[in-house]
Amino acid sequence: MSKPKLSVVVTRRLPEEVETRLCELFDAKLRGEDTPMSRGELAEAMKSADVLVPTIADDIDSTLIAQAGDRLKLIANYGAGIDHIDVATARQRGILVSNTPGVLTDDTADMTMALMLSVLRRIPEGLAVMQEDTWEGWAPTAFLGGRVGGRRLGILGMGRIGQAVARRAAAFGMQVHYHNRRRLRPEIEAELQATYWESLDQMVARMDVISVNCPATPSTFHLMNARRLKLMKPQAVIVNTSRGEVIDENALTRLLRSGDIAGAGLDVYERGTQINPRLRELHNVVLLPHMGSATREGRVEMGEKVIINIKTFDDGHRPPDQVVPSML
């Protein structure tokens, strides 16, 4: 006699091929519309499901987890970041948590470089002129930006994505520097042609570009605070494709407005979709709607990892991407 299929609740619309495979393997309840579940809907899902598949848009806090039913044994997150899930409380309740690391490394690193180029070469300003049909022709001093090659790039966080950014930056002729919780092995430093800075303050003060590529943890909250942002050179720019909370957004806005920082490229924001309105007014800022990982290939691969995690769990084994305390 075959065992019944796991009950799997998916909180958002996923790529069609991912949803199809989920339905083939499990008793999957898909989301009809591509909008976040309400808190009440999340609570109901967690009471009835064996597995919950949330996204970064779902705040799975201790209160929700406390309402989970006895059936819920796995939260298979669709995404690498897990700061929206109270993993400690889940573990206390005997609920495993998995994620999808490594899948979006190249996509996010590509977007980091795109933001650097956009800010330094003033690409959005050029696009706006063309779309408004106000271009009057080439001029020697029009839209003067800065050359990428030869600039000093300081990478804050040298994990998978930080290293991928380093490889791309080196190909553009940038000088790669980094600050990380742990120094890389000498052979990796040599491969990346990267210089380690033990002092983040000293690195920030000497770079032309700062790229934020670290996760959101209590220790990285406002790591780029007002004091540290003021250390940046007036002609320097900062790019963030990791987590908005790492930068003090209000302080950054003030320094951009005053000209103490030359520019910024942001794909993530401290308060989610509630972006400081003054940021939108600045010509030296490029704002994107958290699309660093938005490739079809990446999103399908994320779904495949979710499926593998659930299937492995269903087979009685530990999910390959289970989140463990050392990762937090």
C-alpha positions as CSV (number, residue, x, y, z in Angstrom):
1,M,0.0,0.0,0.0
2,S,1.5,3.3,-1.1
3,K,1.7,6.1,1.5
4,P,-0.4,9.2,1.0
5,K,1.2,12.2,-0.7
6,L,2.5,15.0,1.4
7,S,0.3,18.0,1.7
8,V,2.3,21.0,0.3
9,V,1.0,24.6,0.4
10,V,2.8,27.1,-1.9
11,T,2.3,30.7,-0.9
12,R,3.0,32.4,-4.3
13,R,2.8,31.7,-8.0
14,L,5.9,29.9,-9.2
15,P,7.1,29.1,-12.7
16,E,4.7,26.8,-14.5
17,E,7.1,23.9,-14.8
18,V,7.8,24.0,-11.0
19,E,4.1,24.1,-10.1
20,T,3.5,21.1,-12.5
21,R,6.2,19.0,-10.9
22,L,5.0,19.9,-7.4
23,C,1.5,18.7,-8.3
24,E,2.9,15.5,-9.8
25,L,4.9,14.5,-6.7
26,F,2.8,15.9,-3.9
27,D,-0.7,16.9,-2.9
28,A,0.2,20.5,-3.7
29,K,-2.1,23.5,-3.1
30,L,-1.0,26.3,-5.4
31,R,-1.7,30.0,-5.1
32,G,-4.3,31.2,-7.6
33,E,-3.1,34.8,-7.8
34,D,0.4,36.2,-7.7
35,T,-0.1,38.1,-4.4
36,P,1.2,37.4,-0.9
37,M,-1.0,35.4,1.4
38,S,-2.6,37.3,4.3
39,R,-1.5,36.5,7.8
40,G,-4.7,34.6,8.3
41,E,-4.2,32.6,5.2
42,L,-0.7,31.7,6.2
43,A,-1.9,30.6,9.7
44,E,-4.5,28.3,8.1
45,A,-2.0,26.9,5.7
46,M,0.4,26.1,8.5
47,K,-2.4,24.3,10.5
48,S,-3.3,21.9,7.7
49,A,-0.1,21.3,5.6
50,D,2.8,18.9,6.0
51,V,5.1,21.3,4.1
52,L,4.9,25.1,3.6
53,V,6.7,26.6,0.7
54,P,7.0,30.4,1.5
55,T,8.9,33.2,-0.1
56,I,10.7,36.2,1.2
57,A,7.4,38.1,1.1
58,D,6.1,35.9,3.9
59,D,6.9,36.8,7.5
60,I,7.0,33.5,9.3
61,D,7.5,34.7,12.8
62,S,7.2,33.0,16.2
63,T,3.5,33.8,16.6
64,L,2.6,32.1,13.3
65,I,4.8,29.1,14.0
66,A,3.2,28.7,17.4
67,Q,-0.2,28.3,15.6
68,A,1.2,25.6,13.3
69,G,-0.6,22.3,13.3
70,D,1.1,19.1,14.4
71,R,1.3,18.0,10.7
72,L,3.7,20.8,9.7
73,K,7.2,19.3,9.7
74,L,9.1,21.3,7.0
75,I,9.2,24.9,5.8
76,A,10.9,24.6,2.4
77,N,11.7,28.2,1.6
78,Y,11.7,29.3,-2.0
79,G,14.8,31.5,-1.8
80,A,18.2,31.6,-0.1
81,G,17.6,34.2,2.5
82,I,15.9,33.0,5.7
83,D,15.8,36.2,7.8
84,H,11.9,36.3,7.3
85,I,11.6,32.9,9.1
86,D,12.1,32.4,12.9
87,V,14.3,29.3,12.4
88,A,14.9,29.0,16.2
89,T,11.3,28.8,17.0
90,A,10.6,26.4,14.2
91,R,13.4,24.1,15.5
92,Q,11.9,24.2,19.0
93,R,8.6,23.0,17.4
94,G,10.3,20.2,15.5
95,I,9.9,21.9,12.2
96,L,12.8,21.7,9.8
97,V,13.7,24.7,7.6
98,S,15.4,24.5,4.2
99,N,16.4,27.1,1.6
100,T,17.8,27.3,-1.9
101,P,21.4,28.5,-1.7
102,G,23.8,29.0,-4.6
103,V,21.2,29.1,-7.3
104,L,21.1,32.8,-7.8
105,T,24.8,33.6,-7.4
106,D,25.5,34.5,-11.0
107,D,22.3,36.3,-11.5
108,T,22.8,38.5,-8.5
109,A,26.4,39.2,-9.3
110,D,25.4,40.2,-12.9
111,M,22.9,42.6,-11.4
112,T,25.6,44.0,-9.1
113,M,27.8,44.8,-12.1
114,A,24.8,46.2,-14.0
115,L,24.1,48.6,-11.1
116,M,27.7,49.7,-11.0
117,L,27.7,50.5,-14.7
118,S,24.4,52.2,-14.5
119,V,25.5,54.6,-11.7
120,L,29.0,55.2,-13.0
121,R,28.0,55.7,-16.6
122,R,24.7,57.5,-15.9
123,I,22.7,55.1,-18.0
124,P,19.2,55.9,-16.5
125,E,19.8,59.6,-17.3
126,G,20.5,58.8,-20.9
127,L,17.5,56.5,-21.1
128,A,15.3,59.2,-19.7
129,V,16.4,61.7,-22.3
130,M,15.8,59.3,-25.2
131,Q,12.3,58.3,-23.8
132,E,11.3,61.9,-23.4
133,D,12.6,62.7,-26.9
134,T,14.7,65.6,-25.6
135,W,18.1,64.6,-26.9
136,E,19.7,67.3,-29.0
137,G,22.7,65.3,-30.2
138,W,26.2,64.4,-29.1
139,A,28.2,66.9,-27.1
140,P,31.7,66.6,-25.7
141,T,30.6,67.2,-22.1
142,A,27.2,65.6,-22.1
143,F,26.4,62.7,-19.7
144,L,30.0,62.4,-18.5
145,G,30.3,59.5,-16.2
146,G,33.3,57.6,-14.8
147,R,35.4,54.8,-16.2
148,V,35.0,51.4,-14.5
149,G,38.4,50.0,-15.1
150,G,41.1,50.9,-12.6
151,R,38.6,51.7,-9.8
152,R,39.0,50.2,-6.4
153,L,36.1,48.0,-5.5
154,G,35.4,47.1,-1.9
155,I,33.2,44.0,-1.4
156,L,31.4,43.8,1.9
157,G,30.8,40.0,2.3
158,M,32.9,37.6,0.4
159,G,30.6,34.5,0.1
160,R,29.4,33.0,-3.1
161,I,27.9,36.2,-4.5
162,G,30.8,38.4,-3.3
163,Q,33.3,36.1,-5.0
164,A,31.2,36.0,-8.2
165,V,31.2,39.9,-8.2
166,A,35.0,39.8,-7.7
167,R,35.5,37.7,-10.8
168,R,33.4,40.0,-12.9
169,A,35.0,43.1,-11.5
170,A,38.5,41.8,-12.3
171,A,37.4,41.2,-15.9
172,F,36.4,44.9,-16.0
173,G,39.8,45.9,-14.8
174,M,38.8,46.9,-11.3
175,Q,41.1,46.4,-8.3
176,V,39.3,44.0,-5.9
177,H,39.3,44.5,-2.1
178,Y,37.1,42.9,0.5
179,H,36.1,42.7,4.1
180,N,34.6,39.5,5.4
181,R,33.9,37.9,8.8
182,R,36.6,35.3,7.9
183,R,39.5,35.8,5.6
184,L,39.5,33.7,2.5
185,R,42.1,31.0,2.0
186,P,45.3,32.3,0.3
187,E,44.7,30.3,-2.9
188,I,41.2,31.8,-3.3
189,E,42.5,35.3,-2.6
190,A,45.1,34.7,-5.3
191,E,42.6,33.4,-7.8
192,L,40.3,36.4,-7.2
193,Q,43.2,38.9,-7.1
194,A,41.6,40.2,-4.0
195,T,43.1,42.2,-1.1
196,Y,41.7,41.5,2.4
197,W,41.0,44.4,4.9
198,E,40.6,43.5,8.5
199,S,39.2,46.9,9.2
200,L,36.0,47.7,7.4
201,D,36.4,51.4,8.3
202,Q,39.7,51.6,6.6
203,M,38.5,49.8,3.5
204,V,35.4,52.0,3.1
205,A,37.5,55.1,3.3
206,R,39.7,54.1,0.5
207,M,37.4,52.6,-2.1
208,D,35.8,54.1,-5.2
209,V,32.9,51.6,-5.2
210,I,31.4,49.7,-2.3
211,S,29.4,46.5,-3.1
212,V,27.2,45.2,-0.3
213,N,27.0,41.4,-0.6
214,C,26.4,40.1,3.0
215,P,23.3,38.5,4.5
216,A,21.0,40.2,7.0
217,T,21.8,39.2,10.5
218,P,21.8,41.1,13.9
219,S,25.5,41.8,13.4
220,T,25.0,43.3,9.9
221,F,22.0,45.5,10.7
222,H,23.1,49.0,9.7
223,L,26.6,47.8,9.2
224,M,26.8,50.7,6.8
225,N,25.6,53.3,9.3
226,A,25.8,57.1,9.1
227,R,29.3,57.2,10.6
228,R,30.6,54.6,8.2
229,L,28.9,56.0,5.2
230,K,30.6,59.4,6.0
231,L,33.9,57.6,5.6
232,M,33.3,57.1,1.9
233,K,35.1,59.4,-0.5
234,P,32.8,62.1,-2.0
235,Q,33.4,60.6,-5.5
236,A,32.6,57.0,-4.4
237,V,29.4,55.1,-5.1
238,I,27.7,52.2,-3.2
239,V,25.7,49.3,-4.6
240,N,23.4,46.9,-2.6
241,T,22.0,43.7,-4.0
242,S,21.9,41.8,-0.7
243,R,19.6,43.1,2.0
244,G,18.3,46.6,2.6
245,E,18.8,46.5,6.3
246,V,22.6,46.5,6.0
247,I,22.5,50.2,5.0
248,D,21.0,53.0,7.1
249,E,18.8,54.2,4.3
250,N,17.9,57.6,5.8
251,A,21.6,58.4,6.4
252,L,22.5,57.3,2.8
253,T,19.7,59.5,1.4
254,R,21.1,62.6,3.4
255,L,24.6,62.0,2.2
256,L,23.5,61.5,-1.5
257,R,21.5,64.7,-1.3
258,S,24.4,66.7,0.1
259,G,26.9,65.3,-2.4
260,D,29.0,63.6,0.2
261,I,28.5,60.3,-1.7
262,A,28.5,60.5,-5.5
263,G,25.9,57.8,-6.2
264,A,24.1,54.6,-5.3
265,G,22.6,51.6,-7.0
266,L,20.0,49.8,-4.9
267,D,18.0,46.7,-5.6
268,V,16.9,46.2,-1.9
269,Y,15.5,48.6,0.7
270,E,15.5,48.8,4.5
271,R,11.7,48.8,4.8
272,G,10.8,46.6,1.8
273,T,8.6,48.4,-0.6
274,Q,8.4,51.5,1.6
275,I,11.3,53.4,0.1
276,N,12.4,56.8,1.3
277,P,10.6,59.1,-1.1
278,R,13.6,61.4,-1.3
279,L,15.7,58.7,-2.9
280,R,13.3,58.7,-5.9
281,E,14.0,62.4,-6.5
282,L,17.8,61.9,-6.9
283,H,19.5,61.7,-10.3
284,N,22.6,60.0,-8.9
285,V,20.6,57.0,-7.7
286,V,19.5,53.9,-9.6
287,L,16.6,52.1,-8.0
288,L,15.4,48.6,-9.0
289,P,12.5,46.6,-7.6
290,H,14.4,43.7,-6.0
291,M,15.1,42.0,-9.4
292,G,18.6,40.9,-8.8
293,S,17.6,37.2,-9.0
294,A,14.9,37.7,-11.6
295,T,15.9,35.3,-14.4
296,R,13.7,32.5,-15.5
297,E,16.5,30.1,-15.3
298,G,17.3,31.1,-11.7
299,R,13.7,30.9,-10.6
300,V,13.2,27.4,-12.1
301,E,16.4,26.2,-10.4
302,M,15.1,27.6,-7.1
303,G,11.9,25.5,-7.6
304,E,13.9,22.4,-8.4
305,K,15.9,22.8,-5.2
306,V,12.6,23.2,-3.2
307,I,11.3,20.0,-4.8
308,I,14.5,18.1,-4.0
309,N,14.4,19.3,-0.4
310,I,10.8,18.1,0.0
311,K,11.3,14.8,-1.8
312,T,14.4,14.0,0.3
313,F,12.4,14.8,3.4
314,D,9.5,12.7,2.2
315,D,11.9,9.8,1.7
316,G,12.9,10.0,5.4
317,H,16.2,11.8,4.9
318,R,17.5,15.2,5.9
319,P,16.9,17.8,3.2
320,P,20.2,18.7,1.5
321,D,19.7,22.4,2.1
322,Q,18.4,22.2,5.6
323,V,19.2,25.4,7.6
324,V,21.4,24.5,10.6
325,P,22.5,26.7,13.5
326,S,26.0,27.3,12.1
327,M,24.3,29.0,9.1
328,L,22.5,31.6,11.2
